[in-house]
Amino acid sequence: MTEYLAPPPGPEPPSALPRDPEHPLFAGRTAVVTGGARGIGAGIVRALAYHGARVVLCDTEGDAARATAETALGDGSPEVTVVAGDIRARTTVDALVAAAGEPDFLVNNVGDFRPSGPFLTSEERDWQDMYELNLLHILRVTRAFLPAMVERGHGGIVNLSSVEGLRGIPGSAVYGAFKAAAIAFTASLAAEVGQYGIRVNGIAPDLTDTPQTPMWASTAAKYGDHVGKWVPVGRFGHPADHGDAAVFLLSEQSRFMTGTTLNLDGGTMAAPGWLRRDEHRYTNMPRGLR
Ligand SMILES: NC(=O)c1ccc[n+]([C@@H]2O[C@H](COP(=O)([O-])OP(=O)(O)OC[C@H]3O[C@@H](n4cnc5c(N)ncnc54)[C@H](O)[C@@H]3O)[C@@H](O)[C@H]2O)c1
């Protein structure tokens, strides 16, 4: 039986950034996070909560969402509201708007590469499913909240995409295409709405340990030493890494930045195709060619 790697001992703090509990960074701010129950979305919910934001999170998994909401209240949020529902449904978007009112921030996080498979045997229905899961709701939810942000003259939006929108991903070509679209949408919208005091940025993750990609639990223990050769920073990502990136992108720390998608990948896009062999040597060849 295969033995898998154990994740690093937790719990991971919700944020690595300092805070002043008397004057939290996001006091008086409201953030909407889609897919906030688990994984990267939950990491973002917790980091925003830790820095004092009121959070409205939407997720298909109501129980998991309520558990994350409890944790986020403990982290420091004054109020966390759960909207249980599928973000692909218009009715869920309506419920989210009703619950959140006029939020300061929106994090469009829902997305999935599954099911994957060769384009050669894919069908139009598969493409439509990928579109609805990785792009359509970003457009729809953003369109729903944008007018109030324009009216108030301020707002911050963060779109989750993937490094797979920046490079090819054989076996998930349509997923990669819609992630690339999310990155392009982020840039174009940023240029349109900067004049209204709204900034739109993105996060392109890779190799982050979540229910969708349980990196530690799906890596055979006998390959434990490969992690450092595979990921330049020497570990898989944690949802809290994305939480702090969202804090940066939604705060005044990034006030002159818009239209940018940050690679949050532990360095895999720094030298894609290159792997470390030992301390000083690298290879871009499949093992065994020489
Ligand atoms: N984990 C990674 O390494 C990685 C890599 C590249 C891109 N991403 C992107 O980051 C985002 C988050 O990924 P993750 O790994 O945390 O995902 P995940 O599947 O682990 O978690 C997604 C969360 O969204 C919820 N959700 C899924 N579909 C939903 C829907 N239709 N409506 C409402 N809620 C829904 C799930 O219940 C879950 O709470 C996605 O857009 C994903 O494509 C992640």
Ligand as a Chemical Component Dictionary entry (heavy atoms), coordinates in Angstrom:
data_LIG
# 
_chem_comp.id                   LIG 
_chem_comp.type                 NON-POLYMER 
_chem_comp.pdbx_formal_charge   0 
_chem_comp.three_letter_code    LIG 
# 
loop_
_chem_comp_atom.comp_id 
_chem_comp_atom.atom_id 
_chem_comp_atom.alt_atom_id 
_chem_comp_atom.type_symbol 
_chem_comp_atom.charge 
_chem_comp_atom.model_Cartn_x 
_chem_comp_atom.model_Cartn_y 
_chem_comp_atom.model_Cartn_z 
_chem_comp_atom.pdbx_ordinal 
LIG N1  N1  N 0  -5.300  24.527 -5.250 1  
LIG C1  C1  C 0  -4.494  24.871 -6.252 2  
LIG O1  O1  O 0  -3.289  24.548 -6.253 3  
LIG C2  C2  C 0  -5.018  25.681 -7.409 4  
LIG C3  C3  C 0  -4.224  25.748 -8.563 5  
LIG C4  C4  C 0  -4.671  26.519 -9.631 6  
LIG C5  C5  C 0  -5.870  27.211 -9.537 7  
LIG N2  N2  N 1  -6.635  27.121 -8.405 8  
LIG C6  C6  C 0  -7.899  27.882 -8.368 9  
LIG O2  O2  O 0  -8.096  28.457 -7.088 10 
LIG C7  C7  C 0  -9.487  28.463 -6.777 11 
LIG C8  C8  C 0  -9.710  27.729 -5.462 12 
LIG O3  O3  O 0  -9.185  26.415 -5.589 13 
LIG P1  P1  P 0  -9.182  25.350 -4.394 14 
LIG O4  O4  O 0  -8.080  24.408 -4.687 15 
LIG O5  O5  O -1 -9.226  26.047 -3.090 16 
LIG O6  O6  O 0  -10.583 24.614 -4.650 17 
LIG P2  P2  P 0  -11.380 23.580 -3.730 18 
LIG O7  O7  O 0  -12.180 22.735 -4.679 19 
LIG O8  O8  O 0  -10.463 22.906 -2.772 20 
LIG O9  O9  O 0  -12.381 24.513 -2.910 21 
LIG C9  C9  C 0  -13.386 25.205 -3.618 22 
LIG C10 C10 C 0  -14.457 25.717 -2.680 23 
LIG O10 O10 O 0  -15.495 26.253 -3.525 24 
LIG C11 C11 C 0  -16.723 25.572 -3.291 25 
LIG N3  N3  N 0  -17.431 25.469 -4.564 26 
LIG C12 C12 C 0  -17.109 24.666 -5.616 27 
LIG N4  N4  N 0  -17.983 24.843 -6.616 28 
LIG C13 C13 C 0  -18.867 25.774 -6.204 29 
LIG C14 C14 C 0  -19.990 26.382 -6.792 30 
LIG N5  N5  N 0  -20.390 26.043 -8.029 31 
LIG N6  N6  N 0  -20.681 27.311 -6.100 32 
LIG C15 C15 C 0  -20.283 27.660 -4.830 33 
LIG N7  N7  N 0  -19.225 27.114 -4.217 34 
LIG C16 C16 C 0  -18.519 26.187 -4.888 35 
LIG C17 C17 C 0  -16.315 24.232 -2.693 36 
LIG O11 O11 O 0  -17.373 23.654 -1.921 37 
LIG C18 C18 C 0  -15.099 24.611 -1.847 38 
LIG O12 O12 O 0  -15.488 25.116 -0.582 39 
LIG C19 C19 C 0  -10.191 27.814 -7.981 40 
LIG O13 O13 O 0  -10.616 28.820 -8.872 41 
LIG C20 C20 C 0  -9.100  26.975 -8.614 42 
LIG O14 O14 O 0  -9.311  26.739 -9.991 43 
LIG C21 C21 C 0  -6.239  26.350 -7.346 44 
# 
loop_
_chem_comp_bond.comp_id 
_chem_comp_bond.atom_id_1 
_chem_comp_bond.atom_id_2 
_chem_comp_bond.value_order 
_chem_comp_bond.pdbx_ordinal 
LIG N1  C1  SING 1  
LIG C1  O1  DOUB 2  
LIG C1  C2  SING 3  
LIG C2  C3  SING 4  
LIG C2  C21 DOUB 5  
LIG C3  C4  DOUB 6  
LIG C4  C5  SING 7  
LIG C5  N2  DOUB 8  
LIG N2  C6  SING 9  
LIG N2  C21 SING 10 
LIG C6  O2  SING 11 
LIG C6  C20 SING 12 
LIG O2  C7  SING 13 
LIG C7  C8  SING 14 
LIG C7  C19 SING 15 
LIG C8  O3  SING 16 
LIG O3  P1  SING 17 
LIG P1  O4  DOUB 18 
LIG P1  O5  SING 19 
LIG P1  O6  SING 20 
LIG O6  P2  SING 21 
LIG P2  O7  DOUB 22 
LIG P2  O8  SING 23 
LIG P2  O9  SING 24 
LIG O9  C9  SING 25 
LIG C9  C10 SING 26 
LIG C10 O10 SING 27 
LIG C10 C18 SING 28 
LIG O10 C11 SING 29 
LIG C11 N3  SING 30 
LIG C11 C17 SING 31 
LIG N3  C12 SING 32 
LIG N3  C16 SING 33 
LIG C12 N4  DOUB 34 
LIG N4  C13 SING 35 
LIG C13 C14 SING 36 
LIG C13 C16 DOUB 37 
LIG C14 N5  SING 38 
LIG C14 N6  DOUB 39 
LIG N6  C15 SING 40 
LIG C15 N7  DOUB 41 
LIG N7  C16 SING 42 
LIG C17 O11 SING 43 
LIG C17 C18 SING 44 
LIG C18 O12 SING 45 
LIG C19 O13 SING 46 
LIG C19 C20 SING 47 
LIG C20 O14 SING 48 
# 
